[in-house]
């Protein structure tokens, strides 16, 4: 029976990862699979598997969870904050549930297939959206998130992870499977440009620039740069949504510079301003004010600082969170929490700096952290966990001996 569970467990974990982007269409399935994983875990895990958790990053992450939990229990509204804390714990739990699995390449392939299916479903929805509206106009507003399989930001990040996973699977020498991974990269890049995911597009440029520092053939990448600039210019010319998302061409005011346009159209300008204002009034540097209380204060701030009635109503209705995970931990749990989180990221950086594949994942996670409070969403917590798994864990068969000697 134990051997049967050991053979089933890896595929059950991979199926859990596969259905994550499909949450809109299969809401209960991830929870059912997670329960099964928790049930099977004690029967499939071994003492050697737990050596994978012998890591400073795991220790710091567990200390962070313990700290924010105790801080909320003693000083904040724990019953309200628990919904966010549970998502942080779930991310840690996913990392632990992965340790019996030996082959990380299967995880990479699962992510690629899952994101590809998500792209196909999203394209199908976009097709019917076009038939209904006779135009691809979704630069602003929430309509695009209703059409796509998941929110544009999260789908864009998953596309980037799929691209990096493809790069991680491609052999340096010629291999027949490389063409499929290269095709997947092209599909994801085109899709990111189509849906005008700003963060994903910025990451594409960042990852390309970083690649130049990790390669000896820099002259070759110079010619690639010319092609990339050309593709970018054509994309902006053909895709009005791209122009609106980056250049704010939908603005009707005259004689307004780009900085003023950003202040007017980018929600994070207001959100981060309110984050700052909260720290200047009735804020405890070491304890924070709790996740729930921080959200309340942000909503109050929106009603005070936003002058445009429609914009103010929109912000209050949406109840935007801090949109920066560092600031989120700082507001909710104080200075110690954000220091622990920064230490975790520092350790991830030092582990990643010698590998382009790992550095690409780290940079993606870092930018994601700066522009989103991802622990406010279950999917965000799982994306965080998956990136940590991809960075931290190598093939089990190659590393157990090294880990046992530490």
Secondary structure, 3 states (H helix, E strand, C coil): CHHHHHHHHHHHHHHHHHHHHHCCCCCCHHHHHHHHHHHHHHHHCCHHHHHHHCCHHHHHHHHHHHHHHHHHHHHCCHHHHHHHHHHHHHHHHHHHHHCCCCCHHHHHHHHHHHHHHHHHHHHHHHHHHHHHHCCCCCCCCCHHHHHCCCCHHHHHHHHHHHHHHHHHHCCCCCCCCHHHHHHHHHHHHHHHHHHCCHHHHHHHHHHHHHHHHCCCCHHHHHHHHHHHHHHHHHHHHHCHHHHHHHHCCCCCCCCCCHHHHHHHHCHHHHHHHHHHHHHCCCCCCCCCCCHHHHHHHHHHHHHHHCCCHHHHHHHHHHCCCCCCHHHHHHHHHCHHHHHHHHHHHHHHHHHHCCCHHHHHHHHHHHHHHHHCCHHHCHHHHHHHHHHHHHHHCCCHHHHHHHHHHC
